[in-house]
Amino acid sequence: MSKELLKKNRNEIVRKAESNLELVRPASKTSPFFSFHYSYQEISCDGDKTHVRSKQKSFKNGKLTSEEFDGTLPGSVYNGMIGEMQKLFFNQCATLMNSFSMFLPFQAKKTKE
């Protein structure tokens, strides 16, 4: 075998023989009446670390997609999030109870300020 390099013209067009490749047609669109979406989020605290895990799966137009996430944050994130969720919950409870307060016999009269 010769160790000499062959030089080719860079502008030369090389034609390849046609192969017997079969063209794959895209799948026909499935019924739009069947689709689903599933999501799952988990947040847990282990000492001074907050673990976050999320999974999402969906099926639309014959295409299945899947996404996953897993991460770690400082522990203060979990405590702050729990505190915010409790505030939101108690504010919603107070709003609900205020709407029923007019039916109570011992309703406090509001003074104009």
C-alpha positions, 0 to 999 in steps of 0.5 A, a space after each residue: 500500500 502506498 503512503 502517498 496522499 491522493 489530491 482531490 479537487 474540492 469542488 468536485 461533485 461526487 455522485 453516489 449510487 442510489 440505494 434501496 432505502 425505503 421512505 418511512 411515512 409519518 404516522 397518521 394523526 391519531 384521534 384528538 379525543 384521546 390525550 392525557 397529562 400527568 404531573 407529579 411534584 415532590 418537595 421534602 426536607 432532610 436536615 439542612 437540604 430541600 429535595 425537589 423532584 418533578 415528573 411530567 408525562 403527556 400524550 397529545 396527537 400521537 406523541 408521548 413526551 416525558 420530562 423529569 427534574 431532580 434537584 437540591 436546595 438549601 433547607 431554608 427554602 422548604 421552611 419559607 415555602 411551608 410558611 407561605 402556604 400556611 399564610 395562604 391557607 389561613 387567609 382563604 379560611 378567613 375569607 370563607 368565614 367572613 362570607 358566612 359571618 352575616 348569618 351569625 346572630 352575634 355579628 360585630 358591627 363595623 364602624 366607619 373610620 
